[in-house]
Amino acid sequence: MPAFSLEPAQNLWRAELRALAADRLRPLAERGEPGRVNRPLLAELGRLGLLGRLFTSGALDLCLMRESLGYACTEAETALALQGLGAHPVHTHGTPEQRSRWLPGVIDGTTVAAFALSEPGAGSDAAALELRAEEREPEAAKHEPPQPPEPCPGTADAAPRAGEGTSGAAARDPLPGGVDVELRVGEGASGAAAREPLPGGADVELRAVAGESAERTSDADRTGWRLTGTKCWISNAPEADFYTVFARTGPGAGARGVTAFLVPADRPGLTGERLDMLSPHPIGTLDFDAVPVTRDDVLGHVGGGFRVAMATLDLFRPSVGAFAVGMAQAAVDATLAHTAERGAFGGTLSDLQTVAHQVAEMSLRTEAARLMVYAAATAYDERAADLPGRVAMAKLLATETAQYVVDHAVQLHGARALRRGHLLEHLYREVRAPRIYEGASEVQRGIIARELYRNVTEKPCGSGEASAKGAGK
């Protein structure tokens, strides 16, 4: 079989992204305030067409983007990734109205998105979240004026209701550069798509889910909830313009009864504060004090929020590994240059076998992690049956590898790498978090083990393989 390799165009694109990140994005990142959303940086990502590609690229292209940006400008990489993480549920599960209202701003970098899943007591155990969504009085009942007495025969007894007759209407909103995208509501538009060019050559396709939006818009009672509780460790909080929020609408424990909501930041009762973290990312808490939401804010369907969350993480976990690979490669390249030039013991550091072998090990592990990330991303794009295990392996290996590589790069650079502002000092602070977020390393090992034993138990009896009973020992 031929050896695996990227297409020439993909390698060229990686090189172009590195150059763009170094020349146009890094200066903006350096002028930003650590721990705050860098809106000029986001706007530049939009002008370059990279934010639009979040919704048009496959998992492999997403990995190539994150790896390349992570190599040259970690702040730009993180800004791009957080936009995708926060807005991807809107793209895949939102109504046409939600998409046309929020996605154009996400794509041009003027609207900041956030993914609000973690809680103080529900980090790795995402199914244990406790943010409550308590049913409230329907909006129509609260605001409808008193009804007149029953009319006499022959008189008009009803007026047209707001919203009737709008099925099939189109919502139009401008995209960057004056391009419009049309999203049709209703059964007749099922499967229809609007596809328009974005800056930088990226396209975006926003599809209506067949029948789903029509069912919601015709819902007369506008049933709603009030969200009460706390979210913690939320990237882009409290500065985002909207949040994809996961709350418990059903009484049952575990994943059942969780619903995803699109919550604009200006909803009454929603507040938050920044957290001062090791890495210079915008991260904070969100407090929900009876924040009102309705069926129009639901992403997907009521009770289907956990599936929305996991589908999003399945896409972004391999690309977390790609980010880690980008940082690891930057550390390897910096170490190669340093050890080849640094004089020591009558030669250079690279003349010392122990140093040369260490650099070889760093490069070996980085390349192995890169290939596993690419394989997992390709499996995602091909909808492979063993996707959960592949994704978990890729994130686990890549993030643990990056920690190893950056740590050894610091060791080989010596004290200079500990000075504030040095590349490796920056990477040393950046590399720690990916082993925790979007599923800690321990969670990934649990997923891998679960998938391995599931394959054992599904083998037919008498096949010569380990039996289900023996697999549990």
N, C-alpha and C positions, 0 to 999 in steps of 0.2 A: 504494500500500500504506500502511496506517496506520503511524505512527511507533511505534518500539519503546518500551515503557514497562512498568514493573512494575505489578502489580495494586494497587489501593488498600490491600488488606489487607497486602500485602507491604511497602509503604511505611510503613504504621502499625506493623508489627512491627519494622522497622528503627529507628524512632523509640523504640519501647518498649525495645528492647535497649540503645540508647545511654543511655537514662535509667537502666535497671537497672544497667548497667556503671558509670555515674558515681556512683550513690547507694549501691549495695550491694557492688559488686565492687572498685572502686578503693580504698576504705578498707582492705579486707583485703589488697589488693596492696601498699599502702604500709606495712603492718605486717609484711610478709614479709621474709625475709632474701634479698638478691640472690644468685643462683646456687644456691638451694636450692628443693626442691619445696615449694610453699605448699599444705599439705593443707587448712587452713581455707578457702582460696580454692576449691579443688577441691570441697570439701563444699558450698559455697554454689552453685557451678555445678550440682551435683547437685540441690540443693533447688529450684532454679529450673527444673529439667527440661531444661536445655540439653544436658547430657551424653547423656541418652537420645535426643535428637534427632539425635545423630551417626549413629545406626543406623536411623533411620526417615525422615530427610529425603533429598531428592535433592541433586544437586550445587549447584543454584541456591540452595536454602535454606541449604546449608552455607556458600556464599559470602556470603549476606546476613548470616549469623551472624558470620562471621569479619570481614567488613568493619565491621559495627557495633561489635563488641567492640574491634577494632583502632583504631577512631576514639576510643573513650572510655577504654579500659584495655588496653594491649598485653599486660600480664601475664596478664589473664584470657583474652584471645584465645589466647595461646600455651599456657596450661594446657589449655584446651579442645582445641586442635588436636593437642597431643601425646597426649592420651587417645585421640582418634580414630585417629591414625596408628598408635599401638601396638596398639590393640584391634581395628581394622577387619579385619585378617587373621583374627582369631579369630571375628569375627562372620560373615565370608563363607566361610571355609575350615575353621573348627574343627568338631570333633565336638560332638554335643549335650552330652556330658559336659564338654568344655572350655568351652563357652558357659555352661552353667548354673553352673559353678564360678567363672568369672572375670568375666563380663559384668555381673551385678548389682552387684558392687562398683565396676566402672568407671562404671556409670551413676549410682550414688549418690555417687560421688566419694571412696569409702573405699579403693579399690584403684587404684594408680598403674601405668599401662602405659607401655611404651617400645618403640620400633622400632629394632632393632639391625642395621643393614645396613652402614654405612661402616666401613672399616678404614684403618690408616695408609697402606697402599698401594693401596687400592681405595675411592676417594671417588666422583668422577665416573664412573670406569670400574667400575661396580658388578659387572659380570660377572667381574672379576678377583679377587674375594674369595678369601682363603686360609684362613679359619677351617676347620680340618679336623674332619670327623666320622668317626672311625675305628670300625669295627665292633668290638663287644666281645662277650664270652661271653653268650649268652642268659640272662636272669634265671632262667628256669625251671630251666636246667641247673645254675646256681650254687647255688640254694637248695633244690632238690628232694632229699629224703633218699634214702639208698641204697635201691635196689630189692631186695625179698626174692627168694629163689630162685623159679624157676618153680613155680607151685602144682600140687598133685596134682589129678588129675581129680576133678571134683565139688565143688571148693572155689571160693569167690569169687575172681576174679583181677583185679578192678579196682574202684576206688572212683570215685564221681563226681568230676569235675574242677571246680575252682573256676571259677565263672562260667558253667557250663553251665545252660541253661534260663532264662537271663535275657533272651533276645531279646524285645523288646517291652516290657521294663520301663520305667518312667518315672522320670526324675530330677526332683525338685522342690526348688527353692530359693527363699527369699523375696526379693522385690524391695522397694525402699523403700516405706514406707507400708503394709506388711503384705500387699502383692499377691504372689501366687505366679505363677510361670510354669512350665508343664509342657513338657518336651522329651522326646519319645519316641524310643527307640532301636530301630532295626530296620527291616526292609523294609516292614512294615505301616504305618509312620508316614511314608513318603516323601511329600513335598509337604504334610504336615500342618504347621500353624503354631500357635503360641501367641501370642496378641495381648492385651496388657493395658495399661491406662492407667498412665502414670508421672506423678510430680509435675510440675506446670506444664502439664499437658495433653498431654505427649508420649506417644506409643505406641512400643512396641518389639515387633518381630516377629522371632522366632528360628526359623529353619527348619532341618530336618534335611536333609542331602544324601542323596538316594535311594541306599540300598545301601551308602554309604561307611562309615558308622559300624559297620554290622553286619559288614562285612568286617574292620574293624580289631579289634573286640572279640572276634571268633572266632579271631584269629591266635594260635595256641597257643604259638609259640616266643618271642614277645615280644622279637624281635630289637632290639638296642640299639646305641648308639654312645657314644663319648666325644668331647666337643668340646674342641679344643685350639687356642689362638690368641688374638688380641686384636681387639676392636672399639674404635673411636675416634670422637669427636664424637657420642656418643649422648645425645640429649636425655633428661632425667629420670634418667640414670645418675649415680651408682650407687644411687640411692634408690628406684627403681621396685620394685614388688612382683612383676612378671613382665616378661619380654622376649620379643618376637617376633624370633627370631634366625635369620639365614641362614648356612648352613654348607655346605661342599662334601662331599657324600657319594659323589660319583662322581669318577673320576680325570681325566675330560676337562677341557679348558680351556673358558673362556667360560661362557655361561649354563647349559649342560647340566651336570647333576650337582649342582645346588644344591638344598638342601631347607630348608624353613622349619620351625622348631621353636618351640613355646611352652615357655619355660624359666622356672620360678619362681625368684625371687631367692635362695631359701634352698638351692639345690642345692649340694652339696659341690664345692669347687673353683672356684666363681664369686666373684670379687672385683672391685673397681673403685675408682676414685678420681675426685674432682671435678677439673674444669678451670676455671681462672679466665679467663673470656672477656670480650670487649668488651661484648657485650650481657648483661643480667643474668639469663640463663636458666640452669636447671640442666642442665649438660652435663658428661659425663665419659667415662672409658674403662672397658672391661670386659676382664678377663683370665680366660680359660677354661683351667683346668688339669685336663684329663681330666674335664670335667663330664659326668655320666651323663645320657643321654636315651634314651627308648624310642620304639616306634611310637605309643604313646599320646600322645606329645608332638608328633607330626608335624602340621603344618597343611597341608591339601591332601593331596598324595601325595609319596612319595619321588621326588626328582628334579624336582619341579614348583615349587620355591621361587622361582625367578626370575620365573615368571609371577605368583605371589602378590605379590611385591614390586612389579612393574610395574603390576599392577591397582590396588594401593593408591595408588601415586604418581599414576596417571592421574586418580584421584578427587581427590587432595589438591593437585595442582599448580595447578589453576585457583583453588582457595581460598587458596593462598599469594598469588596475585595479588590476591585480594579483601582479604587482610590488608594488603598493600602499598597498595591503593587507600584503605583506611581511614586509614592513617597519612598518606598524601598529602593526603587531604581535611582531616584535622586540621591539617596544616601550612598549607594554603591558607586555611582559616578564621582561624587565628591571625594569618596575614600580612595578611589583609584588615582585621581589627580593628586591628592595630598600625599599618599604613600610613595608615589613615583618621584616626587620632588623633595620631600622632607629628608634632610640629611641626618644620618644617625650611624654611629659606630664605623665611620670611615666609608660609608656608602649611603644608600637611601633606605628608607623603611621597607620598600618593596624587595630589597635584596635579602631581607631576613625571611627565612622559610616560614616561620610561624605567622608572620604578617601576610605573606603572599597566600598561604593556605587559608587563612581566615577570610581574605577578600574573595578567594575562589568559592568558599562555602557560602558567603553572602550572595554572590552572583548566582550560584546554583539554586539556592532556595528561592530567590526572587523569580527566576525563570520558571521553576516548577509551579510556583503559585500563579504566575501569569497564565500558564497553559491551563491550569485547572479552572481559573476564572473564565477564560475564553470558552472552555468546554461546557461549563455550566450555563453560560449565556447562550451558547448555540443550542443547548438542550432546551432552554426556555423558549427560544424562537421556534424550535421544531416541536414544541408541546410534548416533550418526552414524558413517558410514564413515570420514570424514576426521578422526576425533577426535584422534589423536596430534599432528598439525600444529596444530590449533586450540588444544589444551591448551598446547603449547609456546609458541605465539605469545602467549597470554594471560599466562602466567607471565613470559615475557621482557619484554613491553611494560610490564606493571604494576610489576614490581620495578625495572626501569631507570627508569621514570617516577617512582616514589616516591623513588629516590635523587636524581634531578634536582630534584624539587620541594622536598624537605626541605633540600637543600644551598642552593638559592636562597632559601628561607625564612630560613635562618640568616643568609645574607648581608644580607637586607633588614632583619632585626632588629638586626644589629650585635652588639657584644660581649656584650650582655645574654643572647643566645641561647647563649653558650658557658658560662654560669655553671651549675654543678652544681645540678640540680633544676629547671631551666627545661624546659618542655615540649619545646622544639626540641632542647635538649641530649640529652634522653631519646630523642627520635625519631631524632636523628642517629646514636646508637649502635645503635638497634634496626633501622634501615632497611638497614644494610649486609649483614646475614647472609642475608636471603631471596634475594639475587642468587647465593648459593652453594649453600644446602641444597636438597634435593629436585631436584637437577639444576642445575648452574651455568648462567649465561647462555650460555656457549660451547657447552654440551651442548644447550641449547634451540635455538640456531642450527643445530647439526648435525642435530637432529631435523627442523626445518622444511625445511632443504635436502634431506634424504633424502626427505621426503614429497613435495616439489615435483617432484623428478626422477623419483620413482616414478610420479607421475601422467603425466609426459611419456613415459616408456618404455612405459606401458601403453596409449597411444593407438594406434589401428590405423594401419598404413602407408597412405600415399596420402590421408590425411585432410586434408592441407593444413597440419597442425601440424608442429612440429619433430620430427624423427625421433629415435629413441633414440640413434643414432650422433652426431647433431649436438648432442644435449643434454649429452653428456659433455665437450664442448669448452669 
